[in-house]
Amino acid sequence: MDMETKNDSSSMSDFILLGISSNPQLQKPLFAVFLIMYLVTLVGNVLIILAINSDTQLHTPMYFFLSNLSFMDICFTTVIVPKMLVNLLSETKSISYVGCLVQMYFFMAFANTDSYLLASMAIDRLVAICNPLHYDVAMSPRHCLLLLLGSCTISHLHSMLRVLLMSRLSFCASHTIKHFFCDTQPVLKLSCSDTSSSQVVVMTETLAVIATPFLCILFSYLRIILTVLRVPSVGGKWKAFSTCGSHLSVVVLFYGSVIYVYFRPLSMYSVVKDRVATVMYTIVTPMLNPFIYSLRNKDMKRGLRKMVHQLK
């Protein structure tokens, strides 16, 4: 392939992923750090899933969504981290053009499903606190399953649209992605096509897919706050808010970094800052989720203890 001429995407064979850092001395330390973080993510989220499945008292809508959230966290970190670890120890650091699109597709599908599951959990808390008498009907197993299937369907349709859009781009001499995985913004930066229309489409559908669950979460918590403020006792207020604390912590971590990375024009893209922000929601947040949901949650602690006793 002649790298001095314009290349059509159909003839593109490989991209080069620069990774977290191009400093050779940092490759092995970074490999060790991210390997540990990935293993903690896998073990922590698997334990959450096993604990919920083993304790019938945790077979509720909130924990149904939490177990699926843990599964999605495992999936979307696995789409990124193993390849990143291989590249940290490899001299080539390459990923095929098709492999790049496949990674982009599944990463967005799982990450967006995560976003919709967080919204579903907010709806669960809204109904439980604001309309407790209708909770069993509103959050029935059938409705929970429909929310899950709807989240997955919308996320995969969004990913399909994004990948089809990216596959139509042409690339120039440079095929070095200044990132540790195939994300939309760094790949768009490589294109020698006119990306103005692509940027508009990307921003529009990203706004629709990410902002919709985010606004749903904001609306849910606004309603929850207004309802709880009407509770006369301080103890009642604290009890209501305490059921939302873990979920709200995860929402702040996840959406804070996502909004920073994706809701800016391409001209404002910063390699170093975006890498750090992306690490936050792709690796750090999935790793912290099991700790956030278990350390301050008596039901999860009981479920984990019960699972450990069953394994003895």
ChimeraX attribute file (.defattr): number of C-alpha atoms within 10 A of each C-alpha:
attribute: neighborCount
match mode: 1-to-1
recipient: residues
	/A:1	8
	/A:2	8
	/A:3	12
	/A:4	9
	/A:5	11
	/A:6	15
	/A:7	20
	/A:8	16
	/A:9	17
	/A:10	13
	/A:11	11
	/A:12	17
	/A:13	14
	/A:14	16
	/A:15	21
	/A:16	21
	/A:17	24
	/A:18	20
	/A:19	20
	/A:20	20
	/A:21	16
	/A:22	12
	/A:23	9
	/A:24	10
	/A:25	9
	/A:26	12
	/A:27	18
	/A:28	13
	/A:29	11
	/A:30	16
	/A:31	17
	/A:32	13
	/A:33	11
	/A:34	19
	/A:35	16
	/A:36	12
	/A:37	17
	/A:38	22
	/A:39	12
	/A:40	16
	/A:41	26
	/A:42	21
	/A:43	13
	/A:44	20
	/A:45	27
	/A:46	16
	/A:47	19
	/A:48	26
	/A:49	20
	/A:50	14
	/A:51	23
	/A:52	22
	/A:53	17
	/A:54	15
	/A:55	17
	/A:56	10
	/A:57	13
	/A:58	17
	/A:59	13
	/A:60	16
	/A:61	21
	/A:62	18
	/A:63	19
	/A:64	19
	/A:65	22
	/A:66	25
	/A:67	21
	/A:68	18
	/A:69	26
	/A:70	23
	/A:71	19
	/A:72	22
	/A:73	24
	/A:74	22
	/A:75	17
	/A:76	23
	/A:77	22
	/A:78	19
	/A:79	20
	/A:80	19
	/A:81	19
	/A:82	14
	/A:83	18
	/A:84	23
	/A:85	22
	/A:86	13
	/A:87	21
	/A:88	27
	/A:89	14
	/A:90	11
	/A:91	9
	/A:92	12
	/A:93	20
	/A:94	21
	/A:95	20
	/A:96	13
	/A:97	20
	/A:98	16
	/A:99	15
	/A:100	19
	/A:101	22
	/A:102	15
	/A:103	21
	/A:104	22
	/A:105	24
	/A:106	21
	/A:107	24
	/A:108	22
	/A:109	24
	/A:110	25
	/A:111	23
	/A:112	25
	/A:113	28
	/A:114	26
	/A:115	24
	/A:116	27
	/A:117	23
	/A:118	24
	/A:119	25
	/A:120	24
	/A:121	22
	/A:122	26
	/A:123	20
	/A:124	19
	/A:125	24
	/A:126	23
	/A:127	19
	/A:128	20
	/A:129	20
	/A:130	17
	/A:131	12
	/A:132	13
	/A:133	11
	/A:134	12
	/A:135	17
	/A:136	13
	/A:137	11
	/A:138	17
	/A:139	20
	/A:140	14
	/A:141	15
	/A:142	11
	/A:143	13
	/A:144	20
	/A:145	15
	/A:146	12
	/A:147	18
	/A:148	18
	/A:149	13
	/A:150	14
	/A:151	22
	/A:152	19
	/A:153	14
	/A:154	16
	/A:155	24
	/A:156	18
	/A:157	12
	/A:158	19
	/A:159	22
	/A:160	18
	/A:161	14
	/A:162	21
	/A:163	19
	/A:164	12
	/A:165	13
	/A:166	20
	/A:167	14
	/A:168	13
	/A:169	20
	/A:170	20
	/A:171	23
	/A:172	18
	/A:173	14
	/A:174	17
	/A:175	21
	/A:176	17
	/A:177	23
	/A:178	24
	/A:179	22
	/A:180	24
	/A:181	26
	/A:182	24
	/A:183	19
	/A:184	17
	/A:185	23
	/A:186	20
	/A:187	20
	/A:188	20
	/A:189	19
	/A:190	18
	/A:191	21
	/A:192	16
	/A:193	16
	/A:194	11
	/A:195	16
	/A:196	10
	/A:197	9
	/A:198	17
	/A:199	15
	/A:200	12
	/A:201	15
	/A:202	20
	/A:203	17
	/A:204	12
	/A:205	14
	/A:206	17
	/A:207	15
	/A:208	13
	/A:209	18
	/A:210	21
	/A:211	16
	/A:212	14
	/A:213	20
	/A:214	20
	/A:215	12
	/A:216	17
	/A:217	23
	/A:218	13
	/A:219	15
	/A:220	20
	/A:221	19
	/A:222	13
	/A:223	15
	/A:224	21
	/A:225	17
	/A:226	11
	/A:227	16
	/A:228	20
	/A:229	12
	/A:230	10
	/A:231	13
	/A:232	9
	/A:233	10
	/A:234	10
	/A:235	10
	/A:236	14
	/A:237	16
	/A:238	12
	/A:239	11
	/A:240	18
	/A:241	18
	/A:242	13
	/A:243	15
	/A:244	17
	/A:245	15
	/A:246	19
	/A:247	19
	/A:248	16
	/A:249	14
	/A:250	19
	/A:251	18
	/A:252	12
	/A:253	17
	/A:254	23
	/A:255	16
	/A:256	14
	/A:257	19
	/A:258	20
	/A:259	14
	/A:260	13
	/A:261	21
	/A:262	19
	/A:263	15
	/A:264	12
	/A:265	12
	/A:266	16
	/A:267	8
	/A:268	8
	/A:269	15
	/A:270	13
	/A:271	14
	/A:272	13
	/A:273	11
	/A:274	19
	/A:275	18
	/A:276	13
	/A:277	18
	/A:278	22
	/A:279	14
	/A:280	18
	/A:281	21
	/A:282	22
	/A:283	21
	/A:284	19
	/A:285	21
	/A:286	30
	/A:287	25
	/A:288	17
	/A:289	23
	/A:290	24
	/A:291	16
	/A:292	16
	/A:293	20
	/A:294	18
	/A:295	11
	/A:296	14
	/A:297	16
	/A:298	11
	/A:299	17
	/A:300	21
	/A:301	16
	/A:302	16
	/A:303	24
	/A:304	21
	/A:305	14
	/A:306	14
	/A:307	18
	/A:308	12
	/A:309	9
	/A:310	9
	/A:311	7
	/A:312	5
